[in-house]
Structure formats: C-alpha cells, structure tokens
Amino acid sequence: MAPSSAPPSRLLRRAVDRERMQLRDRLRLEGVQPAGPSVVRGGATKKNCRARAHERETTDKNDEKENVPMAEKKQALLLFSKPPVPGMVKTRLTTEHDGFLSPAQAAEFFKRSLYDVSELAMHALMELQMENDAAVAADPSVDKITYDFFVSTTPAENVELMKETYDAIGPWPMEIHYMTDKGATFDDHFDYAFKEIFAQGYEHIVSVGGDIPTMPKSHIVAAFQWLDYFQSIGKPGFVQAPCQECGTSLVGFSHNTPMDHQGVYYNLDGRPALDGYMEKLEERDVPSAFLSPVADIDEKTDLAHAISCMRAIKQAAVFQTDLFVPQRVLDWVDYMGIQVITPPNDEHDPRQYIDQE
C-alpha cells in the first residue's frame, strides 16, 4: 500500500537487491557455496567438476542478465509562460486593475518569478537525474530515465522573446526546450502542449506556471515519483497541487493516462478547475496524488501572502537546506521597498467570554 504523503521508494528495494548481489559475489570469490543442499567436500570427481561447471555457467548467464540495461525513458517538466512584456503579464497587479504596480514593474516581478521557478524546477529535475543515474550505475537492470525542461508559449513569434528572456541571465544548468502551444481556449493550449511532448516519446509530464515562486522543489520531485508509482502498479495516474482559488498550481499525468484538460479551465458552469479534474478522475477511474496547495500570484493580496511565505522560506532554509529560496523575487521586493501589512480586524467573533483584563 502506498503511504499517504509520498510514493513508495524503489531505492530501498534496489539497495537490498544490491547488497544481496554483493554478498553473493563476495562468497563466490571466497569459494563459499551458496546456501542449499549440503556439499560433501572430497576429491574432484567428474560429477563434482560437471556440477561446478554448470554452476559457473548458470552464474555467468545470470550476471549477463543483470548487466542488460532496461528501456530508456524520458520525462518532462513543462512550464507555461507568456514573455514578461509590460501590459501582457500580471495586469491585475497594476494600478489600472486595483493593484499598486506599473505595467513595467509587474512585468519585472513576473520575469524574476519566472527565473526562480525555472531554477527550482531544474534543481528538482537534476536531483531526480542524479538518483536515477546512481541507481542505474548500481543495477543496470533499472530503467534509465532522462529528465528534460520545456517552456511553452504562444503565439509562435513569442518563442524568440522567451529565448531572449532566458538567455539574458544564462547559462542555465539544463538545456531549455522551447515550444509553442495553440488553441481557442486555455484547455486547448494545455492539451496541445501535452500531446506534442507525448508524441516525442515522453512517459510523464508535470506542468507548472511561472508565477509560483513558493513552489516547493519537493513537490516536483514527488510528482514524478507518484507517476512512476502509478505506472508500476499498472494504473497510469494523475498528480496535482491546488492553488488558492480552487485551481491548480501543478498538474501531471502519463502518456497512457486517460486524461485531458477539456472543460477544466474554460467552462460556463462556474465549476472550479480543480473540481473539473476530480470529475474526470472519478469518471475514468484514474488514481491520483494530492500535493499540498501552493498559491500563484495574480492579485496584490496574493503577492502579499507570497512575500511573507518567501521570507519564511529564506529564514528556514538555514536549517532546511533542501528548500529553494526565490532570491530574485525577494531582491526585487526589497528594491521596491514593499512592506506587507494587515489592517486591524474589527469583524472578529466576540471575545468578551474569553479575554480578561
């Protein structure tokens, strides 16, 4: 049974198998027979020689089997983003829409958030890559996996803008694969990008946006691990982390998961996106994994919440060294002199029965 917070790790099982193989090889080198029927040691009779020759032949065949590499797989992290152009991104943070930033300031915030999210995603992929490389080195029968980073934008002419945006502070620790998504609705764009990547032979896709600088690196790692787990039990699955408004901040599924995005983000029934996914999962009997909510940033209250969280992350990272600190956004917040304040709450529940002078 899978634990509730994380997928069952295959690394422990591999470590045990590795120890068994090492013990067997060590015993063989020392001339110790494996456990089995008792052996009477004596002269080297023809029967004994034949038995030993057969044992060596069987062992050699088993070793050859163990050294045969398994299938090579590819898995993708997909980041959807517009170019950070003033007036095109984060308009609800601007003064024209009850915000407090100019269009240029809002675009600068988004660009820094895009950089931080991209870096944390790459760190997660590199961590997964190192784990898989180590597992394959220890046991060649383990599936070899390559993890790739994709950025999808639209329309096609914006691809060059996205390249320029990333190149401006490059080089990046991973290669960035650029692509274009198409469609009449966001649902169509989502489906188009997923289908394009799956058509290239990728097994899993985990997708995020560029406006979630508090996304835990561990979420991305766990998302791929859960999709691996669902495949291992023969039930291709789905993984998601909600955002703060009944939507999603992370979505992932496999090439053979019976899932699409139609009617999820674009519907006229008032149904939240998260509920749209849940309905599809139930109708199609798809197993899912739930990761803790992560807020995206669209409005000034979202930004205020994120700033407090980012400062808490930075402080905690001194001891929680696996945390990713979105330093580019924090530097921008400090440069702008933004302070988070909360007004007095005069609408609280009566407290005369609790508080005493």
C-alpha positions as a Python dict, from the first residue, in 0.01 Angstrom:
ca = {
    (1, 'M'): (0, 0, 0),
    (2, 'A'): (129, 346, -87),
    (3, 'P'): (186, 582, 206),
    (4, 'S'): (-27, 894, 214),
    (5, 'S'): (248, 1155, 191),
    (6, 'A'): (499, 1012, -53),
    (7, 'P'): (521, 735, -314),
    (8, 'P'): (682, 405, -215),
    (9, 'S'): (1051, 436, -286),
    (10, 'R'): (1210, 176, -508),
    (11, 'L'): (1553, 285, -389),
    (12, 'L'): (1533, 79, -68),
    (13, 'R'): (1436, -231, -266),
    (14, 'R'): (1722, -169, -506),
    (15, 'A'): (1965, -125, -218),
    (16, 'V'): (1860, -460, -69),
    (17, 'D'): (1899, -632, -407),
    (18, 'R'): (2237, -467, -446),
    (19, 'E'): (2353, -595, -106),
    (20, 'R'): (2241, -946, -195),
    (21, 'M'): (2435, -940, -521),
    (22, 'Q'): (2746, -805, -348),
    (23, 'L'): (2724, -1073, -77),
    (24, 'R'): (2679, -1346, -338),
    (25, 'D'): (2979, -1222, -537),
    (26, 'R'): (3195, -1198, -225),
    (27, 'L'): (3106, -1551, -118),
    (28, 'R'): (3178, -1681, -466),
    (29, 'L'): (3522, -1516, -464),
    (30, 'E'): (3597, -1671, -125),
    (31, 'G'): (3499, -2016, -251),
    (32, 'V'): (3192, -2045, -29),
    (33, 'Q'): (2898, -2234, -177),
    (34, 'P'): (2558, -2062, -172),
    (35, 'A'): (2302, -2191, 75),
    (36, 'G'): (2137, -2510, -47),
    (37, 'P'): (2180, -2886, -21),
    (38, 'S'): (2481, -2983, 190),
    (39, 'V'): (2802, -3045, -2),
    (40, 'V'): (3049, -3317, 93),
    (41, 'R'): (3397, -3192, 6),
    (42, 'G'): (3633, -3453, -129),
    (43, 'G'): (3824, -3536, -438),
    (44, 'A'): (3748, -3359, -763),
    (45, 'T'): (3533, -3625, -922),
    (46, 'K'): (3392, -3591, -1273),
    (47, 'K'): (3048, -3541, -1119),
    (48, 'N'): (3174, -3257, -897),
    (49, 'C'): (3354, -3093, -1189),
    (50, 'R'): (3042, -3111, -1405),
    (51, 'A'): (2833, -2964, -1122),
    (52, 'R'): (3078, -2678, -1069),
    (53, 'A'): (3098, -2609, -1442),
    (54, 'H'): (2718, -2599, -1462),
    (55, 'E'): (2707, -2365, -1162),
    (56, 'R'): (2961, -2129, -1319),
    (57, 'E'): (2770, -2133, -1649),
    (58, 'T'): (2441, -2057, -1471),
    (59, 'T'): (2602, -1778, -1267),
    (60, 'D'): (2759, -1624, -1578),
    (61, 'K'): (2421, -1627, -1754),
    (62, 'N'): (2255, -1465, -1454),
    (63, 'D'): (2529, -1199, -1444),
    (64, 'E'): (2478, -1132, -1813),
    (65, 'K'): (2106, -1091, -1748),
    (66, 'E'): (2170, -847, -1465),
    (67, 'N'): (2400, -638, -1684),
    (68, 'V'): (2149, -597, -1966),
    (69, 'P'): (2019, -237, -1949),
    (70, 'M'): (1644, -189, -1940),
    (71, 'A'): (1442, 51, -2153),
    (72, 'E'): (1538, 416, -2168),
    (73, 'K'): (1260, 657, -2072),
    (74, 'K'): (1207, 1032, -2099),
    (75, 'Q'): (1010, 1252, -1861),
    (76, 'A'): (934, 1623, -1898),
    (77, 'L'): (876, 1929, -1684),
    (78, 'L'): (655, 2171, -1879),
    (79, 'L'): (640, 2539, -1784),
    (80, 'F'): (367, 2750, -1949),
    (81, 'S'): (454, 3119, -1978),
    (82, 'K'): (400, 3440, -2166),
    (83, 'P'): (703, 3663, -2229),
    (84, 'P'): (746, 3913, -1943),
    (85, 'V'): (630, 4211, -2150),
    (86, 'P'): (464, 4514, -1981),
    (87, 'G'): (89, 4508, -2033),
    (88, 'M'): (93, 4137, -2122),
    (89, 'V'): (157, 3978, -1782),
    (90, 'K'): (28, 4026, -1426),
    (91, 'T'): (-205, 4310, -1521),
    (92, 'R'): (-415, 4257, -1206),
    (93, 'L'): (-118, 4377, -1003),
    (94, 'T'): (-124, 4714, -1181),
    (95, 'T'): (-296, 5035, -1073),
    (96, 'E'): (-537, 5002, -1365),
    (97, 'H'): (-682, 4691, -1202),
    (98, 'D'): (-683, 4782, -831),
    (99, 'G'): (-316, 4693, -789),
    (100, 'F'): (-21, 4910, -693),
    (101, 'L'): (239, 4842, -964),
    (102, 'S'): (300, 4995, -1303),
    (103, 'P'): (287, 4761, -1605),
    (104, 'A'): (669, 4768, -1622),
    (105, 'Q'): (701, 4681, -1253),
    (106, 'A'): (451, 4398, -1285),
    (107, 'A'): (645, 4259, -1582),
    (108, 'E'): (971, 4281, -1385),
    (109, 'F'): (816, 4092, -1097),
    (110, 'F'): (693, 3819, -1331),
    (111, 'K'): (1031, 3788, -1504),
    (112, 'R'): (1205, 3735, -1171),
    (113, 'S'): (941, 3485, -1064),
    (114, 'L'): (982, 3302, -1395),
    (115, 'Y'): (1357, 3279, -1336),
    (116, 'D'): (1315, 3148, -981),
    (117, 'V'): (1051, 2890, -1076),
    (118, 'S'): (1264, 2772, -1368),
    (119, 'E'): (1570, 2731, -1150),
    (120, 'L'): (1388, 2542, -874),
    (121, 'A'): (1232, 2313, -1136),
    (122, 'M'): (1574, 2243, -1287),
    (123, 'H'): (1715, 2168, -943),
    (124, 'A'): (1434, 1915, -890),
    (125, 'L'): (1500, 1752, -1229),
    (126, 'M'): (1874, 1735, -1165),
    (127, 'E'): (1808, 1573, -828),
    (128, 'L'): (1589, 1311, -995),
    (129, 'Q'): (1851, 1263, -1266),
    (130, 'M'): (2128, 1203, -1012),
    (131, 'E'): (1914, 950, -826),
    (132, 'N'): (1839, 760, -1144),
    (133, 'D'): (2200, 771, -1265),
    (134, 'A'): (2317, 629, -931),
    (135, 'A'): (2052, 356, -940),
    (136, 'V'): (2145, 254, -1296),
    (137, 'A'): (2516, 251, -1208),
    (138, 'A'): (2444, 17, -917),
    (139, 'D'): (2198, -202, -1107),
    (140, 'P'): (2200, -193, -1490),
    (141, 'S'): (1855, -355, -1498),
    (142, 'V'): (1700, -34, -1363),
    (143, 'D'): (1524, 177, -1626),
    (144, 'K'): (1736, 470, -1741),
    (145, 'I'): (1542, 797, -1732),
    (146, 'T'): (1625, 1133, -1889),
    (147, 'Y'): (1457, 1442, -1744),
    (148, 'D'): (1402, 1743, -1973),
    (149, 'F'): (1282, 2101, -1921),
    (150, 'F'): (1029, 2255, -2162),
    (151, 'V'): (897, 2610, -2190),
    (152, 'S'): (578, 2660, -2391),
    (153, 'T'): (448, 2997, -2505),
    (154, 'T'): (214, 3139, -2766),
    (155, 'P'): (193, 3265, -3038),
    (156, 'A'): (495, 3132, -3228),
    (157, 'E'): (660, 3474, -3261),
    (158, 'N'): (690, 3489, -2881),
    (159, 'V'): (930, 3195, -2874),
    (160, 'E'): (1221, 3423, -2968),
    (161, 'L'): (1122, 3663, -2688),
    (162, 'M'): (1123, 3375, -2440),
    (163, 'K'): (1469, 3267, -2559),
    (164, 'E'): (1599, 3621, -2518),
    (165, 'T'): (1448, 3637, -2169),
    (166, 'Y'): (1625, 3321, -2055),
    (167, 'D'): (1950, 3397, -2239),
    (168, 'A'): (1970, 3735, -2065),
    (169, 'I'): (2090, 3569, -1743),
    (170, 'G'): (2222, 3241, -1883),
    (171, 'P'): (2375, 2993, -1897),
    (172, 'W'): (2120, 2770, -1725),
    (173, 'P'): (2206, 2439, -1557),
    (174, 'M'): (1988, 2247, -1804),
    (175, 'E'): (1902, 2276, -2170),
    (176, 'I'): (1574, 2459, -2230),
    (177, 'H'): (1343, 2314, -2496),
    (178, 'Y'): (1115, 2585, -2640),
    (179, 'M'): (780, 2513, -2799),
    (180, 'T'): (452, 2678, -2900),
    (181, 'D'): (106, 2582, -2779),
    (182, 'K'): (-209, 2652, -2981),
    (183, 'G'): (-585, 2655, -2941),
    (184, 'A'): (-902, 2857, -2897),
    (185, 'T'): (-908, 2818, -2516),
    (186, 'F'): (-657, 2753, -2240),
    (187, 'D'): (-785, 2395, -2230),
    (188, 'D'): (-689, 2358, -2597),
    (189, 'H'): (-345, 2510, -2537),
    (190, 'F'): (-287, 2274, -2246),
    (191, 'D'): (-390, 1967, -2448),
    (192, 'Y'): (-185, 2074, -2750),
    (193, 'A'): (136, 2110, -2548),
    (194, 'F'): (89, 1778, -2369),
    (195, 'K'): (18, 1593, -2695),
    (196, 'E'): (321, 1748, -2865),
    (197, 'I'): (555, 1632, -2588),
    (198, 'F'): (400, 1287, -2556),
    (199, 'A'): (439, 1248, -2934),
    (200, 'Q'): (815, 1282, -2881),
    (201, 'G'): (815, 968, -2668),
    (202, 'Y'): (793, 1115, -2319),
    (203, 'E'): (640, 899, -2048),
    (204, 'H'): (529, 1162, -1792),
    (205, 'I'): (469, 1538, -1799),
    (206, 'V'): (450, 1759, -1491),
    (207, 'S'): (338, 2115, -1568),
    (208, 'V'): (366, 2437, -1367),
    (209, 'G'): (333, 2811, -1427),
    (210, 'G'): (589, 3086, -1390),
    (211, 'D'): (404, 3277, -1116),
    (212, 'I'): (450, 3035, -825),
    (213, 'P'): (785, 3130, -663),
    (214, 'T'): (691, 2947, -341),
    (215, 'M'): (654, 2611, -520),
    (216, 'P'): (849, 2356, -313),
    (217, 'K'): (1117, 2172, -506),
    (218, 'S'): (998, 1859, -327),
    (219, 'H'): (658, 1890, -497),
    (220, 'I'): (814, 1845, -840),
    (221, 'V'): (1024, 1552, -724),
    (222, 'A'): (723, 1386, -560),
    (223, 'A'): (505, 1446, -867),
    (224, 'F'): (735, 1240, -1091),
    (225, 'Q'): (774, 974, -821),
    (226, 'W'): (398, 936, -791),
    (227, 'L'): (357, 900, -1167),
    (228, 'D'): (630, 633, -1162),
    (229, 'Y'): (447, 455, -882),
    (230, 'F'): (111, 456, -1060),
    (231, 'Q'): (278, 310, -1371),
    (232, 'S'): (446, 40, -1160),
    (233, 'I'): (108, -85, -1034),
    (234, 'G'): (-43, -82, -1383),
    (235, 'K'): (-274, 215, -1319),
    (236, 'P'): (-150, 525, -1506),
    (237, 'G'): (-228, 816, -1278),
    (238, 'F'): (-257, 1187, -1218),
    (239, 'V'): (-95, 1428, -973),
    (240, 'Q'): (-193, 1781, -876),
    (241, 'A'): (-131, 2060, -629),
    (242, 'P'): (-415, 2311, -590),
    (243, 'C'): (-372, 2687, -588),
    (244, 'Q'): (-557, 2918, -350),
    (245, 'E'): (-867, 2972, -567),
    (246, 'C'): (-988, 2621, -649),
    (247, 'G'): (-750, 2594, -942),
    (248, 'T'): (-416, 2418, -978),
    (249, 'S'): (-52, 2519, -946),
    (250, 'L'): (86, 2182, -1060),
    (251, 'V'): (-67, 1917, -1285),
    (252, 'G'): (90, 1600, -1417),
    (253, 'F'): (-3, 1272, -1581),
    (254, 'S'): (139, 998, -1803),
    (255, 'H'): (118, 934, -2176),
    (256, 'N'): (-129, 650, -2118),
    (257, 'T'): (-340, 821, -1851),
    (258, 'P'): (-696, 866, -1985),
    (259, 'M'): (-695, 1239, -1910),
    (260, 'D'): (-732, 1571, -2092),
    (261, 'H'): (-796, 1934, -1997),
    (262, 'Q'): (-1118, 1994, -2191),
    (263, 'G'): (-1384, 2177, -1989),
    (264, 'V'): (-1149, 2222, -1693),
    (265, 'Y'): (-1030, 2583, -1723),
    (266, 'Y'): (-1281, 2702, -1981),
    (267, 'N'): (-1637, 2626, -1878),
    (268, 'L'): (-1954, 2831, -1844),
    (269, 'D'): (-2096, 2636, -1549),
    (270, 'G'): (-1895, 2806, -1276),
    (271, 'R'): (-1725, 2479, -1185),
    (272, 'P'): (-1373, 2530, -1043),
    (273, 'A'): (-1082, 2384, -1237),
    (274, 'L'): (-982, 2154, -953),
    (275, 'D'): (-1334, 2009, -942),
    (276, 'G'): (-1323, 1963, -1319),
    (277, 'Y'): (-1018, 1741, -1288),
    (278, 'M'): (-1170, 1548, -999),
    (279, 'E'): (-1482, 1472, -1201),
    (280, 'K'): (-1272, 1335, -1486),
    (281, 'L'): (-1066, 1123, -1246),
    (282, 'E'): (-1377, 969, -1095),
    (283, 'E'): (-1548, 909, -1429),
    (284, 'R'): (-1239, 742, -1577),
    (285, 'D'): (-1123, 556, -1266),
    (286, 'V'): (-783, 727, -1264),
    (287, 'P'): (-575, 714, -943),
    (288, 'S'): (-445, 1049, -823),
    (289, 'A'): (-196, 1201, -581),
    (290, 'F'): (-261, 1522, -388),
    (291, 'L'): (23, 1761, -305),
    (292, 'S'): (-26, 2047, -61),
    (293, 'P'): (-165, 2372, -208),
    (294, 'V'): (73, 2634, -350),
    (295, 'A'): (-55, 2985, -421),
    (296, 'D'): (4, 3151, -755),
    (297, 'I'): (25, 3529, -777),
    (298, 'D'): (-239, 3724, -968),
    (299, 'E'): (-356, 3998, -731),
    (300, 'K'): (-196, 4220, -467),
    (301, 'T'): (-323, 4004, -180),
    (302, 'D'): (-160, 3702, -347),
    (303, 'L'): (168, 3890, -367),
    (304, 'A'): (146, 3994, -2),
    (305, 'H'): (92, 3634, 104),
    (306, 'A'): (379, 3514, -115),
    (307, 'I'): (619, 3776, 24),
    (308, 'S'): (555, 3661, 381),
    (309, 'C'): (599, 3298, 274),
    (310, 'M'): (919, 3368, 82),
    (311, 'R'): (1072, 3544, 381),
    (312, 'A'): (979, 3248, 599),
    (313, 'I'): (1135, 3012, 344),
    (314, 'K'): (1459, 3210, 343),
    (315, 'Q'): (1482, 3201, 721),
    (316, 'A'): (1400, 2830, 742),
    (317, 'A'): (1645, 2739, 463),
    (318, 'V'): (1935, 2793, 704),
    (319, 'F'): (1840, 2458, 860),
    (320, 'Q'): (1605, 2310, 596),
    (321, 'T'): (1877, 2301, 336),
    (322, 'D'): (1656, 2129, 78),
    (323, 'L'): (1437, 2441, 48),
    (324, 'F'): (1473, 2661, -260),
    (325, 'V'): (1484, 3033, -181),
    (326, 'P'): (1329, 3251, -456),
    (327, 'Q'): (1602, 3509, -411),
    (328, 'R'): (1542, 3704, -732),
    (329, 'V'): (1186, 3789, -630),
    (330, 'L'): (1295, 3872, -275),
    (331, 'D'): (1566, 4105, -407),
    (332, 'W'): (1304, 4282, -619),
    (333, 'V'): (1070, 4313, -318),
    (334, 'D'): (1349, 4472, -113),
    (335, 'Y'): (1448, 4702, -400),
    (336, 'M'): (1088, 4817, -436),
    (337, 'G'): (1058, 4868, -60),
    (338, 'I'): (738, 4664, -43),
    (339, 'Q'): (609, 4600, 307),
    (340, 'V'): (328, 4362, 396),
    (341, 'I'): (74, 4496, 645),
    (342, 'T'): (-262, 4370, 767),
    (343, 'P'): (-535, 4610, 880),
    (344, 'P'): (-699, 4568, 1221),
    (345, 'N'): (-976, 4313, 1214),
    (346, 'D'): (-1288, 4471, 1363),
    (347, 'E'): (-1515, 4192, 1245),
    (348, 'H'): (-1380, 3915, 1464),
    (349, 'D'): (-1603, 3688, 1672),
    (350, 'P'): (-1699, 3822, 2018),
    (351, 'R'): (-1417, 3766, 2266),
    (352, 'Q'): (-1563, 3903, 2591),
    (353, 'Y'): (-1619, 3547, 2704),
    (354, 'I'): (-1252, 3464, 2651),
    (355, 'D'): (-1033, 3769, 2706),
    (356, 'Q'): (-994, 3921, 3051),
    (357, 'E'): (-811, 4233, 3158),
}
